[in-house]
Amino acid sequence: MRHASPAAARSIPFLLLLLVAGLPLAAQEPLRAPAYPLVTHNPNFSLWSMGDSLAASHTKHWTEVDQDLLGLVEVDGTTYRFLGMPPIRHKTILAAADEGPAPARYTERRPRANWIQPEYDDSGWSEGSAPFTDEEEEAGTPWTSEDLWYRRSFDLETVQENGLLLKIRHDDDVTVYLNGEQIFDVTGWQHSYKYIPVPESAILALRPEGNVLAIHIRNTAGGQWLDAGLVRRVNTPEENRIQEAKQTDVTLTANQTIYRFDCGPVDLTVTFTSPLLLEDLTVYARPITYLDVNVDPRDGAEHDVSLYLGLSGDIARTSPGQELRARRQVNDGLSVLQVGTTAQPVLEKKGDDLRIDWGYAYLAAPAEEVIQFPGDTANSWLVFLRRERPRTGPYTGGQAMLSTVSDLGTVSGPVSRTFLLGYDERESIHYFGSPLEPWYKKEATAFPDLLTTAWREHDAVLERVRAFDERLAADARAAGGDHYADLCVLAYRQALAAHTLVESPEGELLYLSKENNSNGSINTVDVTYPSAPLFLVYNPDLLKGMLNGIFYYSESGRWTKPFAAHDLGTYPIATGQTYGEDMPVEEAGNMLILTAAIADREGNADYASLHWETLTTWADYLRESGFDPENQLSTDDFSGHLARNANLSVKAILGLASYGKLAGLRGDTAVAGDFTRAARDMARQWMRLADDGDHYSLTFEGPGTWSQKYNLVWDELLGLDIFPDEVIDTEIAYYLTRQNAFGLPLDSRDTYTKSDWILWTATMARNQEDFTALMEPVWSFAHETPERVPLTDWHDTVDARRIGFKARSVVGGYFIKLLKEQRR
């Protein structure tokens, strides 16, 4: 067997490699994040600024639905907007189903070519009402076929509708026509309403009677949904008075996002702190973000300053048609605003592209410093501009806004105000028949009391946050350099905010992920696996909390297969696997490796011993079926099925070695020796079957193919010593010849990649130069991608575009290099 030496593969100087790849050479260049985290606590309470300027766009939930925060500062009579934008208000022209009846004619058979024209005779079509969907409980009209053609006639009171928008929710591909003119065409799905500008030519073609909105939708995969209407945006004259504050800087740390602005004669600093301190679950579990605003005159003169902060009630609902109720109360010196839906459908919905519509959002501040009032979105923030007296009583309606005004008076030096943003879910997870309360209920049963505690601990918590963030950045920098530290900082809050912390009825810690933006599963094992390094570094108990539910599922008798389940359900309902296909080798290997990783961090197999019978079943399965995998899915399921997957075989081999390690820690030397020998024998056979000269192939005996063998990283991390050093050396040398400008492709089938796996692959490198060469393109991707959403882990290595996914927890895998350095 002949392999090129690593030295030969690195014949191109490292500096030249960076230049060829188009990579930045200046280590001090600040990272431009794809999106900036503002409020990040769990999948339901997750607000982001998806652009470069905090004041240039609406703040959004990670699903890209507007959940508006609005911040205004008035300085000597001039108003500046520093946070978000005024919530968009619409006048309905043609109601979608979330607002009222939405009758339409439809057919599931291809119509004649002129079906989009107003004059077309659709009297033979069926009559129905939106939404058209396969979801029985939601359907206005059931739709389960591949294609649907839809026509909806309407009249207009006013023909000239300037600023007309198409309001549409669809799954999957749609083409939309208005009076025969195409106004929208898109491939893909959108599980929330989008507002699409209607071209002026189509607006000019509108008439008083007989207009037709016509749609063709095709189901390509998964669920089905169609609902549409027309609206017009409503503006107010006061919006023209507001100037956008000039943003001068943004700083991102693990737990804070800090913005600085020029607002005429004063400097403004806005700091969002979500204190996700993993070493203190009491503080970590509080779903409360501190928003600190500091005003500081630059010229030494006196200035009259007042602040406005608004929180849209949209944060507490998933659909704009749900009625909201808001009120104010005072609790122990805090003025507290609360908003939630009137219906309160607790734990009734499950899925991926959803927001929470139960529980209550809160906006709080010291009562003596502010005036707070709930009200209609259309008027609440205008009260501040118009200097009107606010109505402070309860509010019920369709468009709620929680508003806070703080008059700072005459300011000649630095002045600060602190606001608290919180969310009380009441109940977070349905777990095998039991509704589970959020972990923070252990500290305070009444949410206003939790807000009071958080307020009193503000200074102490922020001091701890700063110390933690400095330590994390320093440790990551020491492990992998400045750009590696940037990636860890960027990943930290995103990874954590995709989880919910609860306690099982048996008293076990459960740390349950939502598989954001892929299928919405809860506690997906092959999402836990890539995210695990972050938790192994900072709190292995949380990794146990990811595994506990999977162990319970098997040990309760609900899951009877000889390998681990893929998931526990669809978030937030954990009542059993809902994913349509098993991943036998993948999930069994994941659970064995992660259990061994916990034991390695803790220096004992106590946790493994609690589940030894289950682990033994999984290890026996891998020994029988794992080495040469049959045609099946792996964690890279978007690439489809693959038989004889060499990287999946590595996982099976190291899963067996992990079981051997655990047996040794338990004192069973015979079992340890048996499984370790079996793993080493398999590794030698693996090398023969996967050998492709200067690298190892994607599949056994698959010449001309290659793939990242990122699972090999655990061989060194867990001290297993199963594969000879030459395997990793050969692979790293080959990978360095296969990189594109924005990373190493996942395998030879396409140019896309998974950035978490690149960081695992890079961590296998035996020298810092090779690690840096593989890591740097990932930094370049994050810095340059045109997709302004929470960090994707699936992107194209040629043009830095997102292929799919966003806001997923798997970026916790970026911490694997830090984990490796800590183990040394």
C-alpha positions in Angstrom: 0.0 0.0 0.0 1.5 3.3 -1.1 0.5 6.8 0.2 1.9 10.2 -0.5 3.8 11.7 2.4 2.2 14.6 4.3 5.2 16.7 3.6 4.8 16.2 -0.1 1.2 17.2 0.0 2.1 20.4 1.8 4.7 21.4 -0.9 2.7 24.5 -1.6 3.7 27.1 1.0 0.9 27.8 3.5 0.9 31.5 2.7 0.4 30.7 -1.0 -2.4 28.3 -0.1 -4.2 31.1 1.6 -3.7 33.5 -1.3 -5.0 30.9 -3.8 -8.0 30.2 -1.7 -8.8 33.9 -1.4 -8.5 33.8 2.4 -7.8 36.9 4.6 -4.3 37.3 5.8 -5.0 39.9 8.5 -5.8 38.1 11.7 -7.2 41.2 13.3 -10.0 41.8 10.8 -13.3 41.8 12.8 -15.7 39.1 11.9 -18.9 40.3 10.2 -21.5 37.8 11.6 -24.1 36.4 9.2 -26.7 37.5 11.9 -26.2 38.9 15.4 -27.8 37.3 18.4 -29.8 39.7 20.6 -32.1 37.5 22.8 -31.1 33.8 22.9 -32.5 31.4 25.4 -34.4 28.5 23.7 -36.0 27.7 20.4 -39.1 29.9 21.2 -37.3 32.9 22.7 -34.6 33.7 20.1 -34.4 37.2 18.5 -31.7 38.2 16.0 -30.6 41.2 14.0 -30.1 39.8 10.5 -27.9 42.5 9.0 -25.0 44.8 9.6 -26.9 47.6 11.3 -29.2 47.1 14.3 -31.4 49.9 13.0 -31.6 49.0 9.4 -34.0 46.0 9.6 -36.7 44.4 11.7 -35.5 42.1 14.5 -36.6 38.6 13.8 -37.1 35.2 15.3 -34.6 32.6 14.1 -37.3 31.4 11.6 -37.0 34.9 9.9 -40.4 36.0 11.1 -40.6 39.6 12.4 -40.6 39.8 16.2 -40.1 43.5 16.6 -38.0 45.3 19.1 -38.0 49.1 18.6 -35.6 51.5 20.2 -35.8 55.3 19.8 -33.8 58.1 21.5 -34.8 61.7 21.4 -31.9 64.2 21.7 -32.8 67.9 21.9 -36.0 67.3 20.0 -34.4 65.1 17.2 -35.5 61.4 17.2 -33.1 58.7 16.2 -33.9 55.0 15.7 -31.2 52.8 17.1 -33.0 49.4 17.4 -35.1 47.7 14.8 -37.9 49.3 12.8 -41.5 50.2 13.5 -43.7 47.1 13.2 -45.2 46.9 9.7 -48.9 47.5 9.7 -51.1 46.3 6.9 -54.5 47.0 5.6 -56.2 43.8 4.3 -57.4 44.0 0.6 -58.1 40.2 0.2 -58.1 38.3 3.5 -55.9 35.2 3.9 -57.3 32.4 6.0 -55.6 33.5 9.2 -57.8 36.7 9.1 -61.1 35.3 7.9 -62.9 33.3 5.3 -60.8 32.6 2.2 -63.0 30.8 -0.4 -61.5 29.7 -3.7 -62.0 27.4 -6.6 -59.5 24.6 -7.1 -58.6 21.6 -9.2 -56.1 18.8 -8.8 -56.1 18.1 -12.6 -54.0 20.2 -15.0 -56.3 22.9 -16.5 -56.2 24.5 -19.9 -53.4 26.9 -20.6 -55.5 30.1 -20.1 -56.6 29.1 -16.5 -54.7 32.2 -15.1 -56.9 34.7 -17.0 -59.8 36.4 -15.3 -62.1 35.4 -18.2 -61.4 31.6 -17.7 -64.5 29.6 -16.9 -63.8 27.8 -13.6 -67.4 26.7 -12.9 -66.3 23.1 -13.2 -63.7 23.4 -10.5 -64.3 22.4 -6.9 -65.1 25.0 -4.2 -63.1 25.1 -1.0 -61.5 27.4 1.5 -57.9 28.0 2.5 -55.7 26.8 3.9 -55.3 23.9 1.6 -53.2 21.4 3.5 -52.6 17.8 4.5 -52.7 18.8 8.2 -56.2 17.6 9.2 -56.7 19.9 12.2 -55.7 23.0 10.3 -57.2 22.3 6.9 -59.9 24.6 5.4 -59.7 22.1 2.5 -57.7 18.9 2.7 -55.0 18.6 0.0 -52.9 15.5 -0.4 -52.1 15.3 -4.1 -49.0 16.4 -5.9 -50.4 19.5 -7.7 -53.1 22.1 -6.9 -54.4 24.9 -9.1 -56.2 27.7 -7.3 -58.3 30.6 -8.5 -59.8 33.3 -6.3 -62.0 36.1 -7.7 -62.4 39.5 -5.9 -63.7 43.0 -6.4 -62.1 46.3 -5.2 -63.5 49.4 -3.6 -60.4 51.4 -4.8 -58.7 50.3 -7.9 -55.3 52.1 -7.3 -53.7 50.1 -4.5 -50.2 51.6 -4.1 -47.9 49.5 -2.1 -49.8 46.3 -2.7 -48.3 43.1 -1.3 -48.9 39.4 -1.9 -49.3 37.7 1.5 -48.5 34.0 1.1 -47.7 30.9 3.0 -46.8 27.8 0.9 -45.3 24.3 1.0 -43.8 23.7 -1.6 -43.1 25.3 -5.0 -45.5 28.1 -6.1 -46.2 30.3 -9.1 -48.7 33.2 -8.5 -50.5 35.3 -11.1 -52.7 38.4 -10.7 -55.1 39.0 -13.6 -52.9 36.7 -15.8 -49.6 38.4 -14.9 -47.0 36.4 -13.0 -46.2 38.2 -9.8 -44.3 35.5 -7.8 -42.4 32.3 -8.5 -40.3 30.4 -6.0 -39.0 26.9 -5.5 -39.2 25.7 -1.8 -41.4 26.2 1.1 -42.2 29.0 3.6 -44.1 28.0 6.8 -44.9 31.6 7.8 -46.5 34.4 5.9 -44.3 36.3 3.5 -45.2 39.7 2.1 -44.1 40.1 -1.5 -44.3 43.4 -3.4 -46.7 43.2 -6.4 -45.2 44.7 -9.6 -46.6 48.1 -10.6 -47.7 46.7 -13.9 -50.0 44.2 -12.2 -51.3 46.9 -9.9 -52.2 49.1 -12.9 -54.1 46.2 -14.4 -56.5 45.9 -11.4 -60.2 46.7 -12.0 -63.2 47.3 -9.9 -64.7 43.9 -10.5 -63.6 40.4 -11.5 -60.0 40.4 -10.5 -58.4 36.9 -10.1 -55.5 35.7 -7.9 -54.4 32.4 -9.5 -51.8 30.0 -8.1 -50.2 26.7 -9.0 -48.5 24.9 -6.2 -46.6 21.6 -6.4 -45.8 19.3 -3.4 -42.2 18.0 -3.8 -41.6 16.6 -0.3 -42.9 16.6 3.2 -46.0 18.6 4.2 -48.5 20.6 2.1 -49.9 24.1 2.6 -51.3 27.0 0.6 -52.9 30.2 1.8 -52.7 33.6 0.2 -54.2 37.1 0.2 -53.4 40.7 -0.7 -52.6 43.6 1.7 -51.3 47.1 1.6 -48.7 48.6 3.9 -49.8 51.5 6.0 -47.3 54.3 6.9 -47.6 57.2 9.3 -46.3 60.7 8.8 -44.3 60.5 12.0 -42.0 57.8 10.5 -40.5 60.4 8.3 -39.4 62.4 11.3 -37.2 59.6 12.6 -33.5 59.5 11.6 -31.6 56.3 11.6 -28.8 56.4 14.2 -25.3 56.1 12.8 -23.9 52.8 14.0 -20.1 53.1 14.6 -19.3 49.7 16.0 -20.6 46.2 16.9 -18.8 43.8 19.3 -19.8 40.2 19.7 -18.8 38.1 22.7 -20.0 34.7 23.8 -22.9 36.2 25.9 -23.1 39.8 24.7 -23.8 41.8 21.6 -22.7 45.4 22.0 -23.6 48.2 19.6 -22.4 51.8 19.5 -24.1 54.7 17.8 -23.6 58.4 16.9 -26.9 60.2 17.8 -26.0 63.8 17.0 -24.2 65.3 20.0 -24.4 62.1 22.1 -22.9 58.6 21.9 -25.2 55.7 22.6 -24.2 52.2 23.6 -26.7 49.3 23.5 -25.7 46.0 25.1 -27.7 42.8 24.9 -26.7 40.2 27.5 -28.2 36.7 27.5 -26.3 35.3 30.5 -25.9 31.7 29.4 -23.5 30.6 32.1 -23.3 26.9 31.6 -21.5 26.4 34.9 -24.5 27.8 36.8 -27.7 26.3 35.6 -29.8 28.6 37.9 -28.6 31.7 36.0 -28.5 29.9 32.7 -32.1 28.7 32.9 -33.6 32.2 33.4 -35.1 33.2 30.1 -34.2 36.8 30.7 -32.0 39.1 28.6 -30.6 42.4 30.0 -30.8 45.3 27.6 -28.5 48.1 28.8 -28.6 51.5 27.1 -26.0 54.1 27.9 -26.1 57.7 26.8 -22.9 59.9 26.9 -22.6 63.4 25.5 -19.5 63.9 23.4 -19.3 67.7 23.6 -19.5 68.1 27.4 -22.7 70.2 27.0 -26.2 69.5 28.5 -28.7 67.7 26.3 -32.4 66.7 26.9 -32.6 63.0 26.3 -35.5 60.5 26.5 -35.7 56.8 25.5 -38.4 54.6 24.0 -38.3 50.8 24.0 -41.1 48.7 22.4 -41.6 44.9 22.2 -44.2 43.6 19.7 -46.7 41.1 20.9 -45.8 39.0 17.8 -43.1 37.4 20.0 -45.9 35.5 21.8 -47.8 34.1 18.8 -47.0 32.0 15.8 -49.7 33.5 13.5 -50.7 37.2 13.0 -54.4 36.3 13.2 -54.1 35.2 16.9 -55.7 37.7 19.4 -53.4 39.1 22.0 -53.9 40.4 25.6 -51.5 42.8 27.3 -51.4 44.3 30.8 -49.1 46.1 33.2 -48.3 45.3 36.9 -45.9 46.5 39.5 -43.8 43.9 41.3 -41.4 44.8 44.1 -40.3 48.0 42.5 -40.3 46.8 38.9 -42.9 47.9 36.3 -43.8 44.8 34.3 -45.6 44.6 31.0 -46.9 41.2 29.9 -48.4 40.0 26.6 -49.7 36.6 25.3 -52.5 35.1 23.2 -56.0 35.1 24.6 -56.4 31.4 23.6 -53.3 30.1 25.3 -53.1 26.8 23.4 -50.4 25.3 25.6 -48.3 22.6 23.9 -50.9 22.1 21.2 -48.6 22.7 18.2 -45.5 20.9 17.0 -43.2 21.5 14.0 -40.2 23.2 12.7 -41.1 26.7 11.3 -43.3 27.6 14.3 -43.2 30.2 17.0 -44.6 29.9 20.5 -48.3 30.9 21.0 -48.7 30.1 24.7 -47.1 31.7 27.8 -46.2 35.4 28.1 -43.5 37.8 27.0 -42.4 40.4 29.5 -40.7 43.8 29.3 -39.7 45.2 32.7 -37.8 48.2 34.2 -37.6 50.0 37.5 -40.9 51.6 38.1 -39.4 55.0 39.3 -37.4 55.3 36.0 -40.0 54.6 33.3 -43.6 54.9 32.2 -44.9 51.7 30.7 -48.1 51.0 28.8 -49.5 48.2 26.6 -51.4 49.2 23.5 -52.1 48.8 19.8 -49.0 48.5 17.6 -50.4 51.2 15.4 -50.3 53.8 18.1 -48.1 52.7 21.1 -44.7 54.0 19.8 -46.4 57.1 18.3 -47.4 58.2 21.8 -43.7 58.8 22.4 -43.3 60.9 19.3 -46.5 62.8 19.8 -45.9 63.5 23.5 -49.3 62.0 24.3 -50.5 60.7 27.6 -50.5 56.9 27.3 -53.4 54.7 28.2 -52.0 52.3 30.8 -54.9 49.9 31.2 -55.1 46.4 29.8 -55.2 45.9 26.0 -56.9 43.2 24.0 -56.6 43.1 20.2 -54.8 41.9 17.1 -51.7 44.1 17.2 -50.2 44.6 20.6 -47.0 46.6 21.6 -45.4 46.8 25.0 -44.0 50.2 25.4 -41.5 51.8 27.8 -40.6 55.5 28.0 -37.7 56.7 30.1 -37.1 60.5 30.4 -33.5 60.9 31.2 -33.9 64.7 31.6 -31.0 67.0 31.1 -27.9 64.9 30.5 -24.3 66.2 30.8 -22.5 62.9 31.5 -23.0 59.1 31.1 -26.5 57.9 32.1 -27.7 54.3 31.8 -31.0 52.5 31.8 -31.6 48.8 32.1 -34.5 46.9 30.7 -35.4 43.2 31.1 -36.8 41.0 28.3 -38.3 37.7 29.4 -40.5 34.9 28.5 -42.6 32.6 30.7 -43.5 29.4 28.8 -45.5 28.0 31.7 -45.0 24.5 30.3 -42.2 23.8 27.9 -42.2 20.1 26.8 -44.8 17.3 26.6 -42.7 14.3 27.7 -44.2 10.8 27.3 -47.6 11.9 28.8 -46.3 14.5 31.2 -46.2 18.3 30.7 -42.8 19.6 32.0 -42.3 23.0 33.4 -39.2 25.1 32.5 -36.2 24.6 34.8 -36.5 28.2 36.1 -39.7 27.2 38.0 -37.3 25.7 40.5 -36.2 29.2 41.4 -39.5 31.1 41.2 -43.0 30.0 40.4 -44.2 33.5 39.5 -42.3 35.0 36.6 -42.4 38.6 37.9 -40.5 37.4 41.0 -37.8 35.9 38.6 -37.6 39.3 36.9 -37.0 40.9 40.3 -34.2 38.5 41.2 -32.6 39.0 37.8 -32.8 42.8 38.3 -31.2 42.7 41.7 -28.4 40.5 40.4 -27.7 42.6 37.3 -24.3 43.9 38.3 -23.0 40.5 39.6 -24.3 38.6 36.6 -22.8 41.0 34.1 -19.4 40.8 35.9 -19.5 37.0 35.7 -20.5 37.2 32.1 -17.6 39.4 31.2 -15.2 37.1 33.0 -16.6 34.0 31.3 -16.6 35.6 27.9 -13.0 36.7 28.3 -11.9 33.3 29.4 -13.7 31.5 26.5 -12.2 33.8 23.9 -8.7 33.5 25.4 -8.9 29.7 25.6 -10.2 29.4 22.1 -7.5 31.8 20.8 -4.8 29.8 22.5 -6.2 26.6 21.0 -6.7 27.8 17.4 -5.9 31.4 16.8 -8.0 34.6 16.5 -10.3 33.4 13.8 -11.0 30.1 15.5 -11.9 32.2 18.6 -14.3 34.2 16.4 -16.1 31.0 15.3 -16.5 29.8 18.8 -17.9 33.1 20.0 -20.3 33.1 17.0 -21.5 29.6 17.7 -21.9 29.8 21.5 -25.3 31.4 21.9 -26.7 29.8 18.8 -25.9 26.3 20.0 -27.4 26.9 23.4 -30.5 28.6 22.2 -31.6 25.5 20.3 -32.2 23.7 23.6 -34.7 23.6 26.4 -33.8 22.7 30.0 -36.4 20.7 32.0 -36.5 18.0 34.6 -38.1 14.6 33.8 -40.9 13.1 36.1 -38.1 10.8 37.4 -36.0 13.8 38.4 -33.5 13.5 35.6 -32.0 16.6 33.9 -33.3 16.8 30.3 -31.6 19.1 27.9 -33.7 18.7 24.7 -32.7 20.2 21.4 -35.0 21.3 18.6 -33.7 20.4 15.2 -34.1 23.9 13.9 -34.7 24.4 10.2 -34.3 20.8 9.1 -37.4 18.9 10.4 -38.1 20.2 13.9 -37.4 16.9 15.7 -36.8 17.0 19.4 -33.7 15.4 21.0 -32.2 14.2 17.7 -29.2 12.0 18.4 -27.3 13.0 15.3 -27.8 16.6 16.2 -26.6 16.0 19.8 -23.4 14.2 18.4 -21.9 17.2 16.5 -22.9 19.7 19.2 -21.4 17.7 22.0 -17.9 19.3 22.2 -19.2 22.6 23.6 -20.9 20.8 26.5 -18.0 18.5 27.1 -15.9 21.6 27.6 -18.2 23.5 29.9 -20.8 21.2 31.5 -20.9 17.4 30.7 -24.1 17.2 32.8 -25.9 19.0 30.0 -24.7 16.3 27.5 -26.1 13.7 29.9 -29.3 15.7 29.7 -29.3 15.1 25.9 -28.7 11.4 26.3 -31.1 10.7 29.2 -34.2 10.8 27.1 -32.8 8.5 24.5 -31.8 6.0 27.2 -35.3 6.3 28.8 -37.0 5.7 25.5 -35.2 2.3 25.1 -35.2 1.3 28.8 -38.9 2.0 29.2 -39.8 -0.5 26.6 -41.2 2.1 24.2 -38.3 1.7 21.8 -37.4 -2.0 21.2 -34.9 -2.0 18.3 -31.3 -3.0 19.0 -29.9 0.4 18.2 -30.7 3.9 19.4 -33.7 5.9 18.2 -33.2 8.9 15.9 -35.3 11.3 18.0 -38.0 11.5 20.7 -40.6 13.2 18.6 -41.3 16.6 17.0 -40.6 19.7 19.2 -42.0 20.3 21.8 -43.8 16.9 21.9 -41.5 14.1 23.0 -43.6 11.0 22.8 -41.6 8.8 20.5 -39.7 8.9 17.2 -41.4 10.8 14.4 -38.6 10.7 11.8 -39.5 8.5 9.0 -36.4 6.4 8.8 -34.0 4.8 11.3 -30.2 5.5 11.2 -29.1 2.2 13.0 -25.3 2.4 12.8 -25.2 6.2 13.1 -27.2 6.5 16.3 -25.8 3.5 18.0 -22.3 4.7 17.4 -23.2 8.2 18.5 -24.5 7.1 21.8 -21.6 4.9 22.6 -19.0 7.5 21.6 -20.7 10.3 23.6 -21.1 8.1 26.7 -17.4 7.3 26.5 -16.6 11.0 26.1 -18.5 11.8 29.3 -16.6 9.1 31.1 -13.3 10.5 29.7 -14.1 14.0 31.0 -15.3 12.7 34.4 -12.6 10.0 34.9 -15.1 7.2 35.6 -17.9 5.2 34.0 -20.5 5.9 36.6 -23.0 7.3 34.1 -22.4 4.5 31.6 -23.0 1.9 34.4 -26.5 3.3 34.9 -27.3 2.2 31.3 -24.9 -0.7 30.8 -27.4 -3.2 29.5 -28.6 -0.8 26.8 -25.1 0.2 25.8 -24.2 -3.5 25.5 -27.2 -4.1 23.2 -26.0 -1.3 21.0 -22.4 -2.5 21.0 -23.4 -6.0 20.1 -25.5 -4.6 17.2 -22.5 -2.6 15.9 -20.2 -5.6 16.2 -22.7 -7.6 14.0 -23.8 -4.9 11.5 -21.6 -1.8 11.8 -18.3 -2.5 10.1 -19.6 -2.7 6.4 -22.9 -0.7 6.7 -25.8 -1.7 4.5 -27.5 1.0 2.4 -28.8 3.4 5.0 -28.9 7.0 6.1 -26.2 8.7 8.2 -26.2 12.1 9.9 -25.5 13.6 6.4 -28.9 12.4 5.3 -29.4 15.3 2.9 -26.8 13.5 0.7 -29.1 10.5 0.6 -28.6 6.8 1.3 -25.2 5.3 0.9 -24.0 1.7 1.3 -20.5 0.7 2.5 -20.0 4.2 3.8 -16.4 4.4 5.0 -16.9 7.3 7.4 -19.9 5.6 9.0 -17.8 2.4 9.4 -15.3 4.5 11.3 -18.0 5.5 13.7 -19.0 1.9 14.2 -15.4 0.9 14.9 -14.8 3.7 17.3 -18.2 3.0 18.9 -17.0 -0.5 19.7 -13.7 0.9 21.0 -15.6 3.3 23.2 -17.6 0.4 24.7 -14.2 -1.3 25.3 -12.9 1.9 27.1 -16.1 2.0 29.2 -15.7 -1.7 30.2 -12.1 -1.0 31.2 -13.2 1.9 33.4 -15.7 -0.4 35.0 -13.0 -2.9 35.8 -14.1 -5.5 33.2 -10.7 -6.1 31.6 -11.8 -9.1 29.6 -14.6 -7.3 27.8 -12.4 -4.3 27.4 -9.7 -6.3 25.7 -12.2 -8.2 23.5 -13.9 -5.1 22.1 -10.7 -3.1 21.7 -9.1 -6.0 19.8 -12.1 -6.3 17.6 -12.0 -2.6 16.8 -8.3 -2.7 15.9 -8.9 -5.7 13.6 -11.7 -3.9 11.9 -9.5 -0.8 11.5 -6.9 -2.8 9.6 -9.6 -4.3 7.4 -11.0 -0.8 6.9 -7.7 0.5 5.6 -7.6 -2.3 3.0 -11.1 -1.8 1.8 -11.0 2.0 1.7 -7.5 2.4 0.3 -7.4 4.6 -2.8 -3.7 5.3 -3.1 -3.1 8.8 -1.7 -6.3 8.8 0.4 -9.2 6.7 1.6 -12.4 6.4 -0.4 -16.0 7.5 0.3 -17.2 3.9 0.2 -15.4 0.6 0.5 -13.9 -0.4 -2.8 -15.0 2.9 -4.4 -12.1 4.2 -6.3 -12.0 7.8 -7.4 -14.1 9.0 -4.5 -13.2 10.6 -1.2 -14.9 12.1 1.9 -14.1 13.8 5.2 -13.5 11.1 7.8 -14.4 13.4 10.6 -15.4 10.6 12.9 -11.7 9.6 13.2 -11.3 12.6 15.6 -12.5 10.6 18.6 -9.6 8.1 18.2 -7.2 10.6 19.7 -9.7 12.6 21.8 -10.7 9.5 23.8 -7.2 7.9 23.8 -8.5 4.8 21.9 -5.5 4.2 19.7 -7.4 2.1 17.1 -6.3 3.5 13.8 -2.6 3.9 12.8 -1.3 7.5 12.6 -0.8 7.1 8.9 -4.5 7.1 8.3 -5.1 10.6 9.6 -1.8 11.9 8.2 -2.8 10.6 4.7 -6.3 12.0 4.9 -5.2 15.5 6.1 -2.6 15.7 3.4 -5.2 14.9 0.8 -7.8 17.3 2.2 -5.4 20.2 1.8 -5.4 19.6 -2.0 -9.2 19.6 -2.2 -10.2 22.9 -0.6 -12.2 25.6 -2.2 -12.3 29.3 -1.1 -14.9 28.7 1.5 -14.0 25.3 2.8 -13.4 21.6 2.2 -16.3 19.9 0.5 -18.0 17.1 2.5 -17.1 14.5 -0.1 -16.5 14.0 -3.8 -20.2 14.1 -4.8 -20.7 17.9 -4.5 -19.1 21.3 -3.6 -21.2 21.7 -0.5 -20.0 21.1 3.0 -20.8 21.0 6.7 -18.8 23.5 8.6 -19.1 21.6 11.9 -17.5 18.6 10.2 -14.7 20.7 8.8 -13.7 21.8 12.3 -13.7 18.2 13.4 -11.6 17.2 10.4 -9.2 20.1 11.0 -8.9 19.1 14.7 -7.5 15.7 13.5 -4.4 17.6 12.1 -1.3 17.0 14.1 0.1 20.5 13.6 -1.3 24.0 14.0 -0.5 24.9 10.4 -2.7 22.3 8.9 -5.5 23.0 11.4 -5.4 26.7 10.4 -5.4 25.9 6.7 -8.6 23.9 7.1 -10.3 26.3 9.6 -9.6 29.6 7.9 -12.0 29.0 4.9 -14.8 28.5 7.4 -14.1 31.9 9.0 -14.1 33.4 5.4 -17.5 31.7 4.8 -19.0 33.2 8.0 -17.6 36.6 7.2 -18.6 36.7 3.5 -21.8 34.7 3.1 -24.6 36.7 1.5 -27.2 34.8 3.5 -28.0 37.0 6.5 -29.5 34.5 8.8 -28.3 32.8 12.0 -25.2 30.7 11.1 -25.9 27.8 8.7 -23.9 24.7 9.0 -24.5 23.6 5.3 -23.0 25.8 2.7 -21.4 25.8 -0.7 -17.6 26.0 -0.7 -17.4 27.9 -4.0 -19.8 30.8 -3.5 -20.4 30.8 0.3 -24.2 30.5 -0.2 -26.4 28.6 2.3 -27.6 25.3 0.9 -30.0 24.8 3.8 -30.3 24.9 7.6 -29.9 27.9 10.0 -29.8 28.4 13.7 -28.9 24.8 14.5 -27.2 23.6 17.6 -24.6 21.5 15.7 -22.2 24.5 15.6 -21.4 23.6 19.1 -19.1 21.2 17.3 -16.8 24.1 16.6 -15.5 23.7 20.1 -13.9 20.4 19.4 -10.4 21.9 18.9 -10.7 23.5 22.4 -11.8 20.1 23.8 -8.8 18.5 22.3 -6.4 21.1 23.8 -8.0 20.8 27.2 -7.5 17.1 27.2 -3.8 17.3 26.7 
